[in-house]
Amino acid sequence: MTQPTTTLDLEVEFSHSQVYIYSVAPWESDPEGHNAVLRALDDAHTSRRFVGVSEGLIDFLTAAEWNFNAPMRVETWAVEPTDDGENWDHVVDVDLDVHNGRLMFEGSGGRPPIPCEVPSGSYRIRLAGRGYTQAQEGVEGMDAYRLQLWPRKGDEPPTLRKRWPGFENWG
C-alpha cells in the first residue's frame, strides 16, 4: 500500500461554514481579487459540490457553522492516493497550484490565515470532511478534515466523489 510522503496535522478555522485554501491570495495582486471569494462560493453552491474554485482559491464548505480548532490533516503523496471515501461524509477533488511552498487556510470573514508548508508544484487535491451530521445537529468538535495532494500532469475539472446527504437541503 502506498503511503503519504509527508503528513502534517494542524488546526484550521471554519467560519460561516467555510475555509478558504490558497497558495497566493487572489487579492494580493489584484484589487478585485476579493471577487474570487464570491465566485468560489457561487461555484460551490451552483455546482452542488460545496467546494468551489476561482483564480487559485478554494472555498471548502462544511456543515459546521463555526469551528475555530478544526483538525485538518494535510498529506503529500507521490501518486494519487487510494480512495477511502467510505470513511468520509463529503469528498471532492480539485486542481491547485502551489507557487511559494505554502498553503494558507483562512476562515471566512477575515480570520487570520494559518500557513502550512508543502512543496511547490501543480497538484490535484482531495478534500474530505466527516462529522457533518453531528455538526448540523449542534454537536461541536466532532467534525474533522483532510487534504491530500499529489502531482498532476494536466488540468482536470473539479470532481465530486461523495456528497454528504445533508447538503441536499442547502441553498
BAFI-3210 file (N, C-alpha, C; in Angstrom, 3 decimals, decimal comma, padded with zeros to 6 digits):
// residues 171
n [1|2|3|4|5|6|7|8|9|10|11|12|13|14|15|16|17|18|19|20|21|22|23|24|25|26|27|28|29|30|31|32|33|34|35|36|37|38|39|40|41|42|43|44|45|46|47|48|49|50|51|52|53|54|55|56|57|58|59|60|61|62|63|64|65|66|67|68|69|70|71|72|73|74|75|76|77|78|79|80|81|82|83|84|85|86|87|88|89|90|91|92|93|94|95|96|97|98|99|100|101|102|103|104|105|106|107|108|109|110|111|112|113|114|115|116|117|118|119|120|121|122|123|124|125|126|127|128|129|130|131|132|133|134|135|136|137|138|139|140|141|142|143|144|145|146|147|148|149|150|151|152|153|154|155|156|157|158|159|160|161|162|163|164|165|166|167|168|169|170|171]
n.u [000,844|000,542|001,990|001,643|004,051|004,583|003,025|001,013|-000,440|-002,793|-004,637|-007,415|-009,551|-012,966|-015,314|-018,471|-019,266|-017,192|-013,912|-011,180|-008,802|-005,597|-002,640|-001,385|-002,995|-005,724|-006,313|-003,921|-002,482|-004,346|-006,630|-009,324|-009,500|-010,875|-013,295|-012,942|-013,448|-016,231|-016,939|-015,911|-017,472|-019,996|-019,543|-019,243|-021,855|-023,571|-022,542|-023,131|-021,218|-020,188|-017,684|-015,863|-014,108|-011,928|-009,724|-007,292|-008,125|-009,717|-012,865|-013,996|-016,733|-018,679|-020,727|-020,450|-021,001|-019,314|-016,051|-013,272|-011,065|-010,645|-009,653|-007,261|-005,796|-002,995|-001,785|000,891|001,407|003,119|001,847|-001,576|-003,667|-005,234|-008,730|-010,650|-013,249|-015,458|-014,991|-015,502|-017,675|-018,019|-016,455|-014,218|-012,402|-009,995|-008,040|-004,974|-002,445|000,614|002,582|004,534|005,528|003,754|000,622|-002,345|-004,792|-007,797|-010,318|-013,638|-014,633|-012,468|-010,659|-007,529|-004,964|-003,823|-000,804|000,661|003,299|004,215|005,615|006,345|004,399|002,278|-000,797|-003,212|-005,886|-007,435|-010,158|-011,650|-014,249|-015,699|-018,119|-020,214|-023,027|-023,304|-022,281|-024,214|-026,329|-025,642|-023,679|-020,658|-017,256|-016,958|-016,392|-014,021|-011,197|-009,501|-006,831|-005,474|-002,717|-001,286|001,057|-000,006|-000,557|-001,864|-004,537|-007,626|-011,185|-013,057|-014,098|-016,773|-016,675|-017,989|-021,008|-022,263|-025,345|-026,858|-026,421|-028,321|-030,455|-029,458|-029,202]
n.v [-001,189|002,210|005,023|008,311|010,884|012,997|014,026|016,260|017,562|019,905|022,687|024,295|027,084|027,119|029,305|030,761|028,441|027,895|027,548|029,104|028,079|028,474|029,240|031,591|034,479|035,693|038,420|039,646|040,414|041,562|044,091|043,593|041,066|040,062|039,432|036,899|035,301|035,472|034,377|031,769|030,838|030,972|029,074|026,789|026,441|026,480|024,366|022,303|020,902|021,879|022,636|025,114|026,741|029,354|031,298|030,298|029,958|028,057|027,365|025,800|024,271|023,393|021,512|022,427|025,333|026,987|026,415|026,803|025,366|023,225|019,986|019,337|017,282|017,241|015,750|014,845|013,265|011,018|009,859|009,497|008,979|006,017|005,714|006,316|006,922|005,910|006,332|008,958|011,858|013,702|014,276|015,761|016,399|018,691|020,963|022,621|025,047|025,362|027,910|029,006|027,259|026,922|026,473|028,208|028,475|029,927|031,154|032,145|035,578|037,115|035,933|035,207|034,000|030,606|029,091|026,403|024,414|023,089|021,304|023,279|023,247|021,794|020,575|017,946|017,969|016,376|016,898|016,192|015,637|014,909|014,007|015,663|015,394|015,360|017,928|019,496|018,968|020,398|019,446|020,141|020,124|017,584|017,350|016,715|016,988|016,459|016,996|015,910|015,879|015,538|015,294|016,621|015,943|017,396|019,786|019,260|019,025|020,011|017,375|015,771|013,376|012,168|012,998|014,599|013,748|015,679|018,103|018,335|019,906|022,444|025,819]
n.w [000,000|-000,798|000,803|002,328|001,537|003,206|006,255|007,903|010,790|011,691|013,093|011,799|010,949|010,627|009,571|009,383|008,124|006,315|004,875|003,365|000,988|-000,251|-002,178|-003,070|-002,268|-004,140|-003,917|-003,331|-005,575|-007,177|-007,121|-007,346|-006,461|-004,247|-005,270|-006,211|-004,037|-003,798|-006,278|-005,997|-003,874|-005,092|-007,116|-005,516|-004,555|-006,907|-008,401|-006,775|-005,443|-003,127|-002,679|-003,953|-006,662|-007,756|-009,497|-008,277|-005,690|-003,239|-001,941|000,730|001,936|004,826|007,159|009,714|011,318|012,816|013,753|015,378|015,877|014,133|013,274|010,792|008,546|006,527|003,744|001,700|-001,348|-003,568|-005,685|-006,848|-004,081|-002,691|-002,936|-000,164|000,443|001,826|004,464|004,935|004,981|002,914|-000,179|-002,433|-005,418|-006,648|-008,700|-007,845|-007,821|-006,202|-005,482|-003,825|-001,930|000,150|001,692|002,514|005,027|005,604|007,551|006,695|006,453|007,167|008,952|010,637|008,463|008,340|008,010|006,050|005,285|002,185|-000,622|-003,524|-006,539|-009,137|-008,366|-007,777|-005,635|-002,944|-001,032|002,048|004,406|007,619|010,170|009,760|010,107|012,907|013,417|012,140|013,788|015,963|017,661|018,853|017,673|016,555|013,914|011,309|009,082|005,919|003,680|000,802|-001,345|-004,583|-007,309|-010,447|-013,915|-015,849|-016,379|-014,724|-014,447|-011,482|-009,290|-007,856|-005,514|-003,421|-001,892|000,951|002,349|003,719|002,473|000,538|001,293|001,358|000,242]
ca.u [000,000|001,286|001,855|001,995|005,457|004,556|001,746|001,016|-001,707|-002,927|-005,994|-007,830|-010,768|-014,134|-016,139|-019,601|-019,253|-016,250|-012,493|-010,532|-007,499|-004,893|-001,198|-001,253|-004,335|-006,007|-006,360|-002,575|-002,006|-005,478|-007,538|-010,650|-009,319|-011,883|-014,395|-012,673|-014,140|-017,646|-017,049|-015,682|-018,679|-021,038|-019,209|-019,523|-023,305|-024,201|-022,065|-023,616|-020,065|-019,915|-016,281|-015,800|-012,777|-011,847|-008,469|-006,331|-008,749|-010,702|-013,790|-014,400|-017,881|-018,931|-021,945|-020,111|-021,019|-018,128|-015,105|-012,015|-009,999|-010,985|-008,477|-007,018|-004,594|-002,505|-000,916|001,505|001,577|003,846|000,838|-002,928|-003,936|-006,387|-009,979|-011,239|-014,421|-016,434|-014,656|-015,721|-019,019|-018,027|-015,125|-014,140|-011,067|-009,810|-006,651|-004,438|-001,013|001,289|003,681|005,501|005,838|002,903|-000,827|-002,948|-006,160|-008,341|-011,751|-014,401|-014,874|-011,237|-009,907|-006,098|-004,569|-002,996|000,058|001,077|004,374|004,175|006,468|005,729|004,090|000,903|-001,357|-004,605|-006,140|-008,665|-010,652|-012,619|-014,721|-016,621|-018,755|-021,130|-024,351|-023,190|-022,116|-025,506|-027,193|-025,156|-022,636|-019,424|-015,966|-016,966|-016,005|-012,588|-010,951|-008,227|-006,446|-004,407|-002,282|-000,334|001,362|-000,891|000,086|-002,617|-005,701|-008,835|-012,288|-013,379|-014,868|-017,451|-016,512|-019,026|-021,756|-022,974|-026,773|-027,398|-026,298|-029,487|-031,361|-028,769|-029,481]
ca.v [000,000|003,455|005,899|009,699|011,240|013,830|014,187|017,352|017,773|021,262|023,126|025,404|027,739|027,224|030,423|030,835|027,138|027,940|027,873|029,343|027,435|029,075|029,414|033,044|035,046|036,470|039,854|040,194|041,018|042,084|044,793|042,979|039,664|039,605|038,867|035,460|034,672|035,361|033,431|030,417|030,483|030,714|027,789|025,731|026,228|026,143|023,048|021,345|020,191|022,521|023,042|025,968|027,204|030,552|032,036|029,793|029,956|027,009|027,632|024,491|024,448|022,296|021,628|023,101|026,776|027,561|025,547|027,535|024,400|022,040|019,216|019,193|016,520|017,551|014,663|014,959|011,947|010,966|009,434|009,620|008,004|005,144|006,342|005,733|007,773|005,344|006,831|010,403|012,285|014,510|014,197|016,475|016,601|019,926|021,331|023,824|025,267|025,917|028,673|029,510|026,262|027,095|026,590|029,015|028,141|031,162|031,138|033,209|036,757|037,801|035,262|035,172|032,802|029,600|028,547|025,004|024,260|021,950|021,606|023,985|022,387|021,725|019,442|017,557|017,967|015,708|017,433|015,298|016,032|013,985|014,558|016,705|015,237|015,815|019,381|020,074|018,809|021,277|018,824|020,819|019,452|016,220|017,389|016,587|017,236|016,003|017,492|015,099|016,470|014,773|015,998|016,355|016,094|018,384|020,338|018,446|019,730|019,525|016,135|015,376|011,929|011,733|014,138|014,415|013,896|016,886|019,249|018,391|020,956|023,737|026,680]
ca.w [000,000|-000,886|001,973|002,025|001,759|004,411|006,923|008,868|011,475|012,188|013,353|010,947|011,412|009,767|009,998|008,456|007,431|005,200|004,984|002,076|000,852|-001,379|-002,068|-003,160|-002,222|-005,352|-003,635|-003,157|-006,816|-007,931|-006,219|-007,450|-006,088|-003,291|-006,042|-006,331|-002,911|-004,164|-007,399|-005,467|-003,116|-006,083|-007,741|-004,538|-004,482|-008,185|-008,836|-005,760|-004,873|-001,848|-002,773|-005,130|-007,054|-008,584|-009,509|-007,305|-004,367|-002,980|-000,841|001,243|002,812|005,738|007,950|010,977|011,087|013,455|014,450|015,334|016,150|013,342|012,879|009,350|008,196|005,188|003,287|000,378|-001,945|-004,836|-006,662|-006,317|-003,014|-002,813|-002,499|001,037|000,655|002,756|005,799|004,941|004,611|001,699|-000,798|-003,706|-005,987|-007,427|-009,026|-007,208|-007,976|-005,029|-006,072|-002,866|-000,906|001,327|001,604|003,566|005,407|006,161|007,813|006,060|007,263|007,529|010,022|010,320|007,711|009,014|006,955|006,044|004,309|001,260|-001,777|-004,652|-007,667|-009,641|-007,641|-007,642|-004,198|-002,500|000,236|002,664|005,728|008,286|011,360|009,303|010,714|014,288|013,374|011,790|014,959|017,024|018,472|018,457|017,751|016,017|012,511|011,029|007,667|005,349|002,365|000,208|-002,605|-005,358|-008,565|-011,580|-015,227|-016,618|-015,690|-014,697|-013,783|-010,139|-009,292|-006,625|-005,333|-002,489|-001,343|002,209|002,057|004,334|001,564|-000,361|001,754|001,392|-000,901]
c.u [000,880|000,985|002,157|003,476|005,600|003,132|001,892|-000,375|-001,725|-004,381|-006,274|-009,140|-011,830|-015,018|-017,227|-019,623|-018,256|-014,810|-011,979|-009,170|-006,846|-003,397|-000,880|-002,666|-004,583|-005,975|-004,978|-002,076|-003,112|-006,441|-008,966|-010,611|-010,313|-013,113|-014,187|-013,362|-015,613|-017,851|-016,852|-016,897|-019,830|-020,808|-019,537|-021,015|-023,900|-023,758|-022,614|-022,485|-019,787|-018,424|-016,197|-014,383|-012,898|-010,473|-007,475|-006,832|-009,757|-011,556|-014,386|-015,513|-018,112|-020,244|-021,693|-020,071|-019,770|-017,302|-013,737|-010,816|-010,263|-009,718|-008,418|-005,719|-004,249|-001,493|-000,406|001,798|002,385|002,912|-000,539|-003,178|-005,160|-007,611|-010,517|-012,473|-015,445|-016,184|-014,965|-017,140|-019,067|-016,610|-015,178|-012,677|-011,054|-008,331|-006,253|-002,933|-000,478|002,555|004,818|005,832|004,952|001,432|-001,296|-004,384|-006,719|-009,849|-012,428|-014,579|-013,612|-010,497|-008,427|-005,739|-003,655|-002,143|000,365|002,108|004,187|005,101|005,686|005,456|002,639|000,289|-002,817|-004,793|-007,447|-009,005|-011,723|-012,988|-015,644|-017,114|-019,769|-022,500|-024,335|-023,071|-023,449|-026,468|-026,721|-024,128|-021,296|-018,209|-015,917|-016,522|-014,486|-012,409|-009,600|-008,056|-005,275|-004,009|-001,226|-000,107|000,368|-000,141|-000,591|-003,790|-006,891|-009,950|-012,475|-014,289|-015,457|-017,371|-017,587|-019,683|-022,421|-024,459|-027,390|-027,301|-027,505|-030,424|-030,734|-029,064|-028,375]
c.v [001,240|004,315|007,333|009,950|012,170|013,881|015,280|017,459|019,189|021,532|024,333|025,948|027,723|028,300|030,612|029,589|027,074|028,093|028,058|028,686|028,016|029,034|030,901|033,608|035,887|037,976|040,466|040,905|041,682|042,777|044,251|041,512|039,152|039,060|037,372|034,701|034,461|034,366|031,991|029,948|030,164|029,367|026,632|025,405|025,788|024,777|021,934|020,461|020,649|022,670|023,835|026,425|028,452|031,171|031,599|029,786|028,820|027,469|026,293|024,728|023,199|022,521|022,344|024,606|027,449|026,422|026,204|026,657|023,106|021,274|019,024|018,422|016,853|016,475|014,964|013,550|012,063|010,603|009,603|008,566|007,154|005,848|005,596|006,527|007,215|005,824|008,314|010,714|012,947|014,530|014,855|016,593|017,887|020,099|022,562|023,872|025,924|026,580|028,976|028,533|026,349|027,140|027,444|028,551|029,364|031,045|032,332|034,382|037,434|037,208|035,263|033,895|031,902|028,942|027,062|024,841|022,969|022,293|022,366|022,999|022,517|020,439|019,199|017,416|017,254|016,254|016,501|015,828|014,979|014,618|015,625|016,599|015,719|017,343|020,057|020,001|019,650|020,663|019,376|019,904|018,038|016,178|017,329|016,608|016,689|016,618|016,636|015,770|015,598|015,497|015,618|016,640|017,166|018,880|019,388|019,259|019,201|018,303|015,890|013,865|011,363|012,981|013,729|014,666|015,164|018,115|019,368|019,527|022,333|024,500|026,759]
c.w [000,000|000,338|001,569|002,290|002,955|004,949|007,968|009,478|012,019|012,505|012,481|011,490|010,318|010,361|008,951|007,555|006,283|005,673|003,564|002,108|-000,392|-001,119|-002,069|-003,208|-003,460|-005,112|-003,410|-004,410|-007,627|-006,968|-006,253|-007,015|-005,072|-004,009|-006,265|-005,205|-003,261|-005,302|-006,918|-004,666|-004,061|-006,771|-006,803|-004,507|-005,816|-008,701|-007,956|-005,236|-003,452|-001,595|-004,066|-005,401|-007,917|-008,400|-008,433|-005,875|-004,306|-001,808|-000,443|002,263|003,646|006,476|009,270|010,728|011,654|014,039|014,303|015,682|015,398|012,959|011,368|009,180|006,754|004,814|001,886|-000,116|-003,231|-005,990|-006,034|-005,242|-003,329|-002,252|-001,273|001,450|001,625|004,190|005,975|004,514|003,240|001,136|-002,176|-004,114|-006,811|-007,748|-008,217|-007,442|-006,716|-005,538|-005,106|-001,734|000,325|000,907|002,765|003,770|006,133|006,328|007,173|007,018|007,766|008,707|009,654|009,550|008,536|007,932|007,155|004,931|003,510|000,100|-002,855|-005,778|-008,091|-009,112|-007,980|-006,136|-003,937|-001,115|000,768|004,044|006,284|009,588|011,013|009,970|012,153|014,341|013,074|012,975|016,142|017,950|017,998|018,574|017,225|014,554|012,385|009,515|007,244|003,971|001,902|-001,095|-003,251|-006,677|-009,658|-012,874|-016,073|-015,801|-015,816|-014,048|-012,359|-010,220|-007,912|-006,523|-004,405|-001,902|-000,039|001,961|002,642|003,463|000,639|000,019|001,782|000,106|-001,807]
res [m|t|q|p|t|t|t|l|d|l|e|v|e|f|s|h|s|q|v|y|i|y|s|v|a|p|w|e|s|d|p|e|g|h|n|a|v|l|r|a|l|d|d|a|h|t|s|r|r|f|v|g|v|s|e|g|l|i|d|f|l|t|a|a|e|w|n|f|n|a|p|m|r|v|e|t|w|a|v|e|p|t|d|d|g|e|n|w|d|h|v|v|d|v|d|l|d|v|h|n|g|r|l|m|f|e|g|s|g|g|r|p|p|i|p|c|e|v|p|s|g|s|y|r|i|r|l|a|g|r|g|y|t|q|a|q|e|g|v|e|g|m|d|a|y|r|l|q|l|w|p|r|k|g|d|e|p|p|t|l|r|k|r|w|p|g|f|e|n|w|g]
***
